[in-house]
Amino acid sequence: MHCKKEKLILFTRYPVAGKTKTRLIPELGREDAARLQEIMTGYAVLNARCYGALSGVQIEICYDGASKRNMHRWLGNGLEFIRQGDGDLGQRMNRAFDRAFQAGYECVVIMGCDCPQIDVKCLSEAFDALKENDVTIGPAMDGGYYLIGLSKPVEKLFADINWGSEFVFDQTLAVIESEKLKVTKLEKLSDVDCPEDLTLCCDLGFLKSDSRTISVIIAALNEKDHIQKTVSIALQGVSEVIVADGGSLDETLKLAQQSGAQTINVPYGRPSQLNTAALQAKGDILLFLHADTELPDDFAMTMIKAVKSPKFAAGAFRLGIDSKGAGIRVIEAAANLRSRLLKLPYGDQAVFMTKDTFFRVGGFSDMPIMEDYELIKRLQKRGRIITLDKQVKTSARRWLQLGILRTTVTNQFLIAGYKLGISPMKLAVLYRNHKKRHSKNTKRKDPKNESTILRAE
């Protein structure tokens, strides 16, 4: 059997202090228990997004404790939000499975957000198992299960189970055997429900209060002309630079490795490149850097100081464009004014935040365009967006390729279209078509532009 349509459903609650992770409140307090719920849900969403980019699986957040608007403001675009509804856990899960199968999905997996050990590999194994089995199930150390997947509806799996007890897995397995269902059991993993489970969270860096180390993350695609210098400058301030390559056909990967960067192949789009690298990063602070942007001197200490400021959510640097001319200076000034007044720095400005914060919001939304704008808009609701006085220096190729006025108008059109509700997919198509048309015209006028490497979207 081959699953043509797959759906991944995450069960979670909105993180309200005093109402989530209640068994951890004596150990952590109300606020930190809710914060842990937020981090683990965001971390689960981040892994789901990475798997979704790889497989094309549709992702649904089945939630409780908030409105759809609140869930969207928290976790962003590219996700389907549906209330769990009434009933015990079994009734709610059975309803979610029925809804997915009735919509035409052939393989459906439900996972909880209490098990931070669920990663892309685990999800891949779960869906692969459903190609030959009726059920896939992931047993938890506490006697329950952290994941269950079906290739057809089986209502009996969710009836007469002692939910919340240590017998949930065994009772479910007994139903599977009595119904003669083909099953694959995944690796036994740990949920985080009790104080003794918190060691796992500490190992993953959740709830860490002090941020001292930095991971620089670069999404690259055919960047051989810039990657060496960008990596070399970054490594003067940090010990880890990760280059997530989107399928370069030039020497980008080789040159990045020669310059001292770690490299990974993620040919599924820029958001997935950044999200996948963030999951592998060891630093307490994540700095998302464009492949053609050079960091300023002493950037690391400046970032660490900024992260410790009150109500910090995210930061960025002043924009500097590596070109002369009054028009370029105007663009710089306008961008820096926008960053300070509207709290809207973009990717050219090397956006950074703690890894804890990045996990809490579920990473970058899987969008073909505008992913950095969308993430900053979500982060604005969490605290201060700081623009540092130090200036990055980014390549002027985008402005030189399309022209200063045309580039500026195009950028504003994209933002306006996004605010008006035009889908990012349609905006991306419009942007690429516009760029292609202008590139053809430019080639006729100036053959030198044929070798210009456009920024990877």
MIFI-660599 format. One record per residue: x, z, y of N, C-alpha, C, O in turn. Coordinates in steps of 0.2 Angstrom, whole numbers, plus 2048, in hexadecimal, padded with zeros to 3 digits. Each point is the difference from the previous one (the first is absolute). Example, Ala and Ser with C-alpha at 12.3 -4.5 7.8 and 13.67 -1.06 7.14 Angstrom:
8428277E47FC8008068048008068058037FF 7F97F98068048018067FC803805803801806 
END
This chain:
8048007FA7FC800806804800806806803801 7F87F98048048008077FB8028057FB7FE801 8078088037FC8028058017FC807805800803 7F57FC7FE8017FB8067FE8048078037FF805 7F98067FA7FE8048068028087FF7FC8037FB 8087FF8098028077FF7FE8058068017FD805 7FD8097F97FF8048068038077FF8008037FA 80380080B8038068007FC8058047FF7FE806 7FE8077F87FC8058038048078018028037FB 7FF7FF80B8038078017FB8058027FC7FF805 8038067F77FC8068028038058048068027FE 7F77FF8088048058047FB8048057FA7FE800 8088078047FC8038058048008068067FF801 7F68018058028008068048078017FD8057FF 8097FB8048038068017FE8058058027FF806 7F98057F97FD8058048038077FF7FF8027FA 80480180A8038077FF7FB8057FE7FA800803 8078037F77FC8057FD7FB7FD7FB7FD8047FC 8037F58047FB7FD7FB8047FC7FB7FD7FD7FB 8098028068047FC7FB8068047FD803804804 7FF7FA7F68058047FD800808801804803802 7F67FF7FC7FE8078018048057FC802805802 8007F97F88048047FC8078018028048047FE 7FE7F8807807800803800804807805801803 7F58017FF800803807803807800804801805 7FC8037F58038068018087FF800803805803 7FF7F67FB8087FE8008027FD806805802803 7F77F97FF8027FC8067FC8018078037FF805 7F78047FA7FC8018067FB7FA8018017FB7FC 7FA8068077FB7FB8018027F98037FF7FB7FD 8058058088037FA8038047FC7FC8007FA7FF 80580A7FE8057FC7FC7FD7FE7F98037FB7FD 7F88088007FD7FE7FA7FC7F98028017FC7FC 7FC80480A7FD7FA8028057FA8017FF7FA7FE 8068088058067FB8018037FD7FA8017FA7FF 7FF80B7FC8037FD7F97FB7FB7FD8027FB7FD 7F78078047FB7FB7FD8017F98047FF7FB7FD 8028068098017FA8048067FC7FE8007FA7FF 8068098008067FD7FE7FF7FD7F98027FA7FF 7FB8097FC7FF7FE7F97FC7FA8008017FB7FC 7F98058087FC7FA8008037FA8038007FB7FE 8048068088037FB8038067FD7FC8017FA800 80280A7FC8057FE7FB7FD7FC7FB8037FB7FE 7F78077FF7FD7FC7FB7FE7F98038007FB7FC 7FD80580A7FE7FA8038067FB8018007FA7FF 8068098038067FC8018027FD7FA8027FA7FF 7FE80A7FB8027FD7F97FB7FA7FE8017FB7FE 7F88078047FB7FB7FE8017FA8047FF7FA7FD 80380680A8017FA8048067FC7FD8007FA800 8058097FE8067FD7FD7FE7FC7F98027FB7FF 7FA8097FD7FE7FC7FA7FB7FB8028007FA7FC 7FB8078097FC7FB8028037F98027FE7FB7FF 8078068058047FA8028037FC7FA8017FA801 80180A7FA8037FD7FA7FB7FD7FC8027FA7FD 7F88098027FC7FD7FB7F97FD8037FD7FC7FC 80280580A7FA7FE8037FA8047FF7FA7FE801 8078087FC7FA8047FE7FD802807803801805 7F68007FA7FC8038068008078008008037FB 80180080B8008078007FA8038047FE7FE805 7FF8077F77FB8048038018078018038037FB 7FC80080A8008088017F98038007FC7FF804 8038047F67FA8047FF8018078038038047FD 7FA7FD8088018068047FA8058017FB7FF7FE 8078078047FB805801803804806806801801 7F58028038028058058017FD807802803805 7FC7F77FC8017FD8077FC7F98007FD7FE7FC 8037FF80A7FD7FA8018047FA7FE807801800 7F77F97FF8047FA7FF8047FF8068067FE7FF 7F88038078047FF8068068048008057FE802 7FA8097FC8068048008057FE7FB806800801 7F77FE7F98057FE7FB8047F98028068007FF 7F77FC8048037FA8038058018058057FE800 7F98078058058028058068037FD806800803 7F98047F78068037FD8047FB7FC806800801 7F77FC7FB8047FC7FB8017F98018047FC7FD 7F88018088017F98037FC7FB7FC7FB8017FC 8087F98057FC7FA7FE8027FE7F98058037FD 7F77F88008027FD7F97FD8057FB8027FE7FA 7FA8078077FE8047FB7F88008017FD7FF805 8008027F57F88018007FF8077FF8028047FC 7F97FF8097FF8078007F88017FE7FC7FD803 8038077F77FA8017FE7FF8077FE8058037FD 7F68008057FE8077FF8008027F87FD7FB7FD 80580A8017FF8027F97F98027FE7FE7FE7FB 7FE80580A7F98017FF7FF8077FC8058047FF 7F57FD7FF7FF8067FD8018007F88027FB7FD 7FE80B8008018017F98078037FE804801805 7FD8017F58068027FE8057FB8007FF7FA801 8078087FD8067FB8007FE7FA7FB8027FA802 7FC8077F97FE7FB7FB7FB7FB8028017FA800 7FA8098037FB7FB8038027FC8067FE7FA800 8078098048027FC8058057FA7FE8007FB802 8048077F98057FB7FD7FC7FB7FC8017FA801 7FA8087FC7FC7FB7FC7FC7FB8058007FA7FF 7FE8098067FD7FB8058057FC8047FE7FA801 8088088008057FB8038027FB7FB8017FA802 8008077F78017FB7FB7FA7FB8008017FA800 7F98098007FA7FB7FF8007FB8067FF7FA800 8028098068007FC8068057FA8007FF7FB802 8078077FB8067FB8007FE7FB7FB8017FA801 7FD8087F97FE7FB7FB7FA7FB8028007FA7FF 7FB8098047FB7FC8038027FB8057FD7FB801 8088078028037FB8068047FB7FC8037FB804 7FE8057F68047FB7FD8078017FE8047FC7FD 7FE80A8048078027FE8008017F87FC8037FD 80A7FB8008018007F98048067FE7FF8027FA 80680080A8048067FE8008058068017FE806 7FD8087F97FF8058068048067FE7FF8037FA 80580080A8038067FF7FE8058068007FE806 7FF8087F87FF8068058068047FF8018027FB 80280080B8058058007FF8058057FC7FF805 8068077FA7FF8068048067FF8058057FD7FF 7FB807807806800804803807800804802805 7FB8027F68048067FF8068007FC8048057FE 7FE7F57FF8067FF7FC8057FB8047FF7FA7FF 8068098048047FC8048057FC7FB8047FC803 7FC8057F78047FC7FB7FD7F97FF8047FC7FC 7F68038067FD7F97FE8047FB8057FF801806 8047FB7F78047FB8047FE7F97FE7FB7FF7FC 8087FC8077FE7F97FF8017FE7F87FC7FC7FD 8098078008027FF7F97FA8027FC7FE7FD7FB 8008098077FA8047FC7FA7FB8017FC7FF7FB 8027FF80B7FA7FC8018017F97FC7FB7FE7FD 80A7FF8038017FA7FC7FF8017F97FD7FC7FD 80680A8007FF8017F97F88017FF7FE7FE7FA 7FF80680A7F98017FF7FC7F98007FC8007FB 8057FC8097FC7FA8008027FB7FB7FC7FD7FD 80B8038018027FC7FB7FD8027F97FE7FC7FC 80180B8037FD8027FA7F97FE7FF7FD7FF7FB 7FF80080B7F97FE7FF7FF7F87FE7FB7FE7FF 80B7FF8017FF7F97FE7FF7FF7F87FD7FC7FE 80580A7FF7FF8007F87FC8067FE7FE8017FA 80080380B7FC8077FE7FA8018047FF7FC805 7FC8087F87FA8028048028058057FC800805 8088057F98028058058078018018047FF7FB 7FE80380B8078038017FF8078037FC800805 8088057F97FF8068038078048018047FF7FB 7FD80480A8068048027FF8077FF7FC803805 8068017F67FF8077FF8048048058067FE802 7F78078018038058058028067FC7FE8027FB 8078018088038067FC7FB8068008018047FC 7FA7FC8087FB8068017FA7FF7FB7FC804800 8057F67FC7FA7FF7FB7FB7FB8027FB7FE7FD 80680080A7FB7FA8028047FA8008047FF7FB 7F97FC8098047FA8008007FD8077FC802804 80A7FB7FE8017FE8077FE7F98017FF7FD806 7FF7FF7F57FE7F98007FC7FE7FA8028027FB 7F97FA8067FD7FD7FB7FE7F98027FD7FE805 8037FD7F67FF7F98017FB7FD7FB8018027FA 7FB7FA8087FB7FD7FB8007F88008017FE806 7FE7FF7F57FF7F98007F87FE7FF7FF7FA7FF 7FD80B8007F97FF7FF7FD8078028038057FF 7F77FB8037FC8078018008047FA7FE7FD7FB 8038098057FF8057FB7FE807803803804801 7F67FC7FF7FD8068048018067FC801806804 8007FA7F68018067FC8068048028018067FE 8047F7804806803802800805805804804801 7F67FC8037FF8048067FB8057FF7FE803805 7FF7FD7F57FA8057FF8028067FC8047FF7FB 7FA8078068018067FC8088028008028027FA 8017FD80B8078028018018068047FC800805 8088057F98008068048067FE8068058027FF 7F87FB8068057FE8068038078037FD805801 8097FA8008048058038038057FB804805802 7FB7FA7F88028047FA8077FD7FD8027FB802 8018097FA8067FD7FC7FE7FC7FA8057FE7FD 7F58018027FE7FC7FB7FD7F98017FE7FC7FC 80380280B7FD7F98028037FA7FC7FD7FC7FE 80A8048018037FB7FD7FE8007F87FF7FA7FE 80180B7FF7FF8017F97F87FD7FF7FF7FD7FB 7FD8068097F97FE7FF7FF7F88017FC7FD7FD 8078018088007F98028037FB7FA7FD7FB7FE 8088087FF8037FC7FA7FC8007FA8007FC7FD 7FC80A8027FB8007FB7FB7FB8017FE7FD7FB 80080280B7FA7FB8018037F97FF7FD7FC7FC 8098038068047F97FF8007FF7F87FF7FA7FE 80380B7FE8007FF7F97FA7FF7FD7FF7FC7FB 7FC8088077F97FF7FD7FD7FA8017FC7FD7FC 80680080A7FD7F98028047FA7FE7FF7FA801 8078087FB8047FB7FD8037FB8058007FA7FF 8028098078037FC8058078008008048057FD 7FF7F58048077FF8008038038077FE7FF805 8078067FA8038038058078008018048007FB 7FF80080B8078028018018068047FD801805 8078037F98028078038067FF8048057FE7FD 7FB80380A8068008048048067FF7FE8057FD 8077FB8078058068007FC8068037FC7FF805 8058077F87FD806803804802806806801800 7F68008068038028067FC8068037FC8037FD 8078008097FE8068037FB7FF8068027FC804 7F98077FC7FC8008068028068048048047FE 7FA7FC8098028058047FA8048037FC7FD804 8028087F87FA8048028028078017FC804804 8097FF7F98028078008068018038057FC800 7FD80A8038068028038067FE7FB8057FE803 7FB8037F78057FE7FB8027F98008057FE7FE 7F67FE8058017F88008047FE8068027FA800 7FF80A8058037FE8068077FE8008037FD804 8018057F68077FE7FF8007F88008057FD803 7F68007FA8007F98008007FD8078037FB802 7F98088027FF7FE8078078008048027FC804 80180A7FB8068018038067FB7FE8037FD804 7FC8017F68057FB7FD7FF7F98038057FC801 7F58038017FE7F98038018018087FF7FB803 80280B8008028008077F9801804800800806 7FB8027F67F98018048018078038038057FE 7FA7FC808800806804806803802801806802 8047F57FF8078028027FF8018087FE7FB803 80580A7FF7FF8028078067FD8057FF7FF806 8078007F78067FE8048027F97FE8007FE7FA 8017FE80B8017F97FF8077FF803801800806 8047FE7F68077FF8028037FA7FE8057FD803 7F88007F78037FA7FE7FC7FA8017FA800801 8097FA8007FC7FA8028017FA7FB8067FF7FE 7F57FE8008017F97FD7FD7FB8047FB800803 80A7FB7FE7FE7FA8047FD7FA7FB8037FF7FB 7F77FF8067FD7FB7FC7FF7F98037FD800806 8057FB7F78007F98037FD7FC7FC8027FF7FA 7F87FE8087FD7FA7FC8037FA8038007FE806 8037FE7F58037FA8027FE7FA7FC7FD8007FA 8037FA8097FF7FA7FD8047FA8037FF7FF806 8067FF7F78057FA8028038038077FF7FC805 8048097FB8038038068088007FF803805803 8007F67FA8078007FF804800807806803800 7F77FB805804800807800807803804801805 7F88037F97FF8078048018067FB802805803 7FD7FA7F78008067FC8068047FF800806800 8067F78008068048008018048068028067FF 7FD7F88078028048067FB805800801806802 7F87F97FD7FB8058008018067FB800805802 8027F97F88028057FB806804802800806800 8057F78028068038028008058068028067FF 7FA7F88067FF8058057FB8067FE802805802 7F97F97FA7FC8067FE8048057FB7FF806801 8067F77FB8048057FC8058048048038057FD 7FE7FA8098048048047FD807802803804802 7F67FC7FD7FC8068027FD8037FA7FE806800 8017F77FA7FD8037FA8037FE7FA8057FC800 7F98077FB8047FF7F97FC7FB7FC8027FE7FB 7F78008077FC7FC7FB7FD7FB8057FC801804 8057F87FA7FC7FB8027FD7FC7FA8047FE7FC 7F68018047FC7FC7FB7FE7FA8037FC800804 8067FA7F97FE7FA8027FB7FD7FA8027FF7FB 7F78018077FB7FD7FC7FF7F98017FE7FE805 8057FE7F68007F88017F97FD7FE7FE8027FA 8007FA80A7F97FD7FE8017F97FD7FB7FC7FF 80B8037FE8007F97FC8057FB8047FE7FA800 8078098038047FB8048037FB7FC8028017FA 7FF7F98098037FA7FC8077FF8038047FC7FE 7FF8098068067FF8038058067FD7FE8037FB 8077FF8098048057FD7FF807803804805800 7F57FC8027FF8078038018067FB804804802 7FA7FB7F88018067FB8088017FF802806800 8017F57FF8088017FF8038038068048047FF 7FB7F98078038038067FE807801804804803 7F57FE7FC7FE8078018048047FB802806802 7FF7F87F88048057FB807800802803806800 8007F5802807800803801805806805803801 7F57FD8038018058067FE8077FE801804804 7FE7FE7F67FF8077FE7F88027FF7FF8067FF 7FD7F58017F98028007FE8007F88027FC7FC 7F98088037FC7FF7F97FB7FB8017FD7FF806 8027FD7F57FB7FA8007FB8017FB8028027FA 7F87FB8077FB8007FC7FC7F98018007FE806 7FD7FF7F57FC7FA8007F98028007FD8037FC 7FF7FB80A7F98018007FD7FA8047FF800806 8007FB7F67FD7FA8037F88008007FD7FB7FE 80180A8057F88008017FE8028077FA802801 80A7FC8047FE8018078038068038028057FC 7FF7FB80A8038058047FE8077FF8048047FF 7F57FD8027FE8077FE8028037FA8038067FF 7FD7F67FC8028027F98088018008028057FC 8027F78078078018018018078028048047FE 7F97FE8088018068037FE8067FC803805800 7F77FA7FD7FD8067FC8048017FA8028067FF 8007F57FE8048017FA8078038018028057FD 8017F98098078038027FF8078018048057FF 7F67FD8057FF8078027FF8047FA802806800 7FB7F87FA7FF8047FA8078027FD8018057FD 8047F68048078017FD8048048058068027FE 7F97FF8088048038058018077FF7FC8047FE 80A7FE8038028077FF800804807800807800 8007F68058008048077FA8038027FA7FF7FD 8068068077FA8048037FD7FC8057FA801801 8097FA8027FE7FC8068007F97FE8067FE7FD 7F57FE8048007F97FE8017FC8077FB801804 80A7FB7FC8007FB8067FF7F97FE8047FD7FC 7F78008067FE7F97FE8037FB8057FE800806 8077FC7F88047FC8047FF7F97FF8007FE7FA 7FF7FD80B8017F97FF8077FE7FE805803803 7FB7F87F98077FD7FE8047FE8068067FF7FF 7F77FF8068047FD8068008058068017FE805 7FE8087F98008058068068057FF8018037FA 8037FE80B8068058007FE8068037FE801805 8048057F77FF8068038058028058067FE800 7F88078048058028058058067FE7FF8027FA 8067FF80A8048057FE7FD8077FF7FB802804 8078027F77FE8077FF7F88008007FD805802 8007F67FA7F98007FF7FE8057FC7FA803800 80A7FF7FB7FE8057FB7FE8078037FB8037FF 80A8008057FF8068037FA8008047FC805801 8037F68037FA7FF8057FA8007FC7FB804802 8057F97F87F98007FC7FF8077FD7FA802801 80B8017FD7FF8077FD7FD8058057FC8047FF 8077FB8077FE8058057F87FE8027FC805801 8037F57FF7F97FE8027FB8027FB7FA802802 8087FE7F87FB8017FA7FE8088017FB8027FE 80A8028057FE8078007FC8028067FE806801 8017F58037FC8028067F88017FF7FE7FE7FA 7FF80680A7F98027FE7FB7FA7FF8007FC804 7FC8057F77FB7FB7FE8027F98007FD7FB801 80A8047FC8027FA7FF7FD7FC7FA7FF8037FB 7FF7F78067FD7FC7FB8057FA7FE8017FF7FA 8017FE80B8057FA7FF8047FF8067FE802806 8077FA7F98047FE8068037F98007FF7FD7FA 80480180B8037F9800805800806800805804 8037F57FD8058008057FE7FB8057FB7FC7FF 8088048077FE7FB8058037F97FE8057FF7FC 7F77FC8058017F97FE8057FD805800800806 8057FD7F68057FC8048007F97FC8018007FA 7FF7FB80A8007F97FD8077FD801802800806 8017FD7F58077FE8018007F98038017FB7FD 7FD8048098007FA8048008018077FE805803 8057F68018008018077FA7FD8037FC7FC7FD 80280580A7FB7FD8037FB8058027FE8057FD 7FF7F98097FB8048037F98017FC7FD8067FF 8017F57FD7FA8007FC8018057FA7FB8047FF 80B7FC7FE8018057FB8008078037FE8057FC 8057FC80A8008078027F98028027FE8067FF 7FE7F68037F88018017FD8027F97FC805800 8067F87FB7FD8017F98028077FE7FC8047FE 80A7FE8038038067FE7FC8068047FE8057FE 8027FA8097FD8058047F98017FE7FD806800 7FF7F57FF7F98007FE7FF8047F97FC8047FF 8097FA7FD7FF8047F98028078007FC8047FD 8097FE8078028078017FA8048047FF8067FF 7FE7F68067FB8048037FA8017FC7FD805800 8017F67FC7FB8017FB8018057FB7FC8047FE 80B7FD8008018057FB8008078037FD8057FC 8047FC80A8008068037F98028027FE8067FF 7FE7F68047FA8018037FA8007FB7FC8057FF 8057F67FC7FA7FF7FB8028037FA7FC8007FB 80B8028048028037FA8007FB7FA7FD8027FB 8057F88067FF7FA7FC8077FC7FF8007FB802 8058097FB8067FC7FE7FE7FB7FA7FC8027FC 8087F98047FF7FB7FA8068007FC805804801 7FB7F87FA8068007FB8077FE8038058037FD 7FB7F98088067FE803804806803806800800 7F68068018038068038038057FB801805802 7FF7F97F88028057FB7FC8067FF802805803 7F87FB7FB7FC8057FF8028057FB8037FE7FA 7FD8098078028057FB7FB8058007FC802805 8048027F57FC8067FF8028047FA8057FD7FD 7F98098028028037FA7FD7FD7FA7FB7FD800 8088047FA7FE7FD7FA7F98047FE7FC7FD7FE 8048098047FA8047FF7FA7FD8047FA7FF7FD 8077FF8097FA7FD8047FF7F97FD7FA7FE7FF 80B7FE7FF7FE7F97FD7FC8017FA7FC7FC7FE 8068097FD7FC8017FA7F98028027FB7FE7FD 8048068087F98038027FB7FB8027FA8007FF 8097FA8047FB7FB8028007FA7FB7FD7FB801 8068067F98007FB7FB8047F98017FF7FB7FD 8068068088047FA8017FD7FB8047FB800803 8087FA7FD7FE7FA8047FA7FD7FC8007FF7FA 7FB7FF80A7FA7FC7FC8037F97FE8047FD803 7F98017F88027FA7FD7FC7FA8047FB7FE7FF 8088008067FE7FB8058057FA801806802800 7F87F88018047FB8018048008078047FC801 7F98088038028008077FE8068037FA8037FE 8098008087FD8058048018077FC7FD805802 8077FB7F98018067FC8038068047FE8067FF 8077F98058038058047FB802806800806801 7FC7F68027FC8028057FA8057FD7FF805802 7FF7F97F87FB8047FC8028067FF7FC805800 80A7FC7FD8038067FE8018058077FE8067FF 8047F78068018048067FA8038037FF805802 7FB7F77FD7FA8028037FD8067FB7FD804803 8057FC7F77FE8057FC8048078027FD805800 8097FA8018058058017FE803807802806801 7FB7F68047FF8038067FB806800800804804 7FC7FC7F67FB8058008038067FD7FC8057FF 80A7FB7FF8038067FD8058048048028057FF 8007F88078048038048047FB8057FD7FB802 8088078018047FD8058047FA7FD8038007FB 7FC7FA8098057FA7FE8058008067FE7FF806 8088027F88058018058057F98008027FE7FB 7FF80080B8057FB801806802803800803806 8057FD7F78078038028037FB8057FF7FA801 8058098038047FD8058057FB7FE8027FB803 8018067F78057FC7FD7FD7F97FE7FA8007FE 8097FB8037FE7F97FF8027FC7FA8068007FF 7F67FD7FD8027FC7FB8017F98037FE7FF806 8067FD7F68017F98037FD7FB7FA8038007FB 7F87FD8077FD7FB7FB8017F98018017FE806 7FF7FE7F68017F98017FB7FC8047FA8027FF 8087FA8057FB7FC8047FD7FA7FD7FC7FC803 8058037F77FF7FA7FD7F87FE8007FE7FA801 7FE80B7FE7F97FF8007FE7FE8077FC7FB800 8068088057FE7FD8078037F98027FD7FC803 8098037FA8037FA8027FD7FA7FC8007FA802 7FE8087F87FD7FB7FB7F97FD8037FF7FA801 7FD80B8017F97FE8027FF8008087FC7FD803 8098068008008008087FD8078027FC8037FC 8078008097FE8078027F88008017FD8057FE 8017F78067F88008027FC7FF7FA7FB8047FF 8077F77FD7FC7FF7FA8008067FB7FB8027FD 80B8018028018057FB7FC8068037FC8047FC 8047FE80A7FC8058037F97FF7FF7FC8057FE 8017F58047F97FF7FF7FE8007F97FB8037FF 8097FB7FD7FE8007F88008077FE7FB8027FD 80A8038057FF8077FE7FA8038037FD8047FC 8017FB80A7FA8038037FA7FD7FD7FB8047FF 8057F67FF7FA7FD7FC7FF8047F97FB8017FE 80B8007FF7FF8037F97FE8078017FB8027FC 8078028097FE8078017F88008027FC8047FD 8027F78077F98008037FC7FE7FA7FA8037FF 8087F87FD7FC7FE7FA7FF8067FB7FB8007FD 80B8038027FF8067FB7FB8058037FC8037FC 8057FF80A7FB8058037F97FD8007FB8047FF 8047F68017F97FD8007FD7FF7F87FB7FE7FF 80A8047FD7FD8007F98027FA7FC7FE7FF7FA 8067FC8088027FB7FC8058027FB804804801 7FB7FA7F98048027FA8077FE8018027FB803 80380A7FB8077FE8008017FA7FD8057FC802 7F88027F88017FA7FD7FF7FA8048047FB800 7F68058047FF7FA8048058008068027FB802 7FF80B8018058008058077FD7FE8037FD803 7FF8057F78067FD7FD8007F97FF8057FC802 7F68017FC7FF7F97FF8007FC8078047FB801 7F98088048007FD8078078018028027FB804 80180A7FB8078018038057FB7FD8047FD803 7FC8027F68047FC7FD7FF7F98028057FC801 7F58027FF7FE7F98028027FE8078037FB802 7FC80A8038037FF8078078008008037FB803 8018097F98077FF8008037FA7FD8047FD802 7F88007F98027FA7FD7FF7FA8058057FC800 7F68048037FE7FB8058068008058027FB802 7FF80B8018058008058077FE7FE8047FD803 7FD8067F78077FE7FD8017F97FF8067FD802 7F57FF7FC8007F98008027FC8078047FC801 7F88078048017FD8078078028028037FC803 7FF80A7FC8078028028057FC7FD8057FE803 7FA8007F68057FC7FD8017F98038067FD801 7F58008018007FA8038048008078037FC802 7FC80A8028038018068078028008047FE804 7FE8067F78068038008028017F87FF8057FD 8057F68008028017F98048067FF8008027FA 80380180B8048067FE7FC8067FD8028047FD 7F77FC8057FC8057FE7FE8007F87FD8047FD 8057F68007FF7FF7F98038067FC7FD8027FB 8088008078048057FC7FE8088028038047FD 7F87FC8087FE8078017FD8037FB7FB7FE7FD 8078098017FD8037FB7FA805803802804804 7F87FB7FA7FA8048038008077FD8038007FA 7FB8048097FF8077FE7FC8007FA7FA7FD800 8088077FA7FC8007FA7F9804802801806803 7FA7F87FB7FA8048027FF8057FB7FB804801 
END
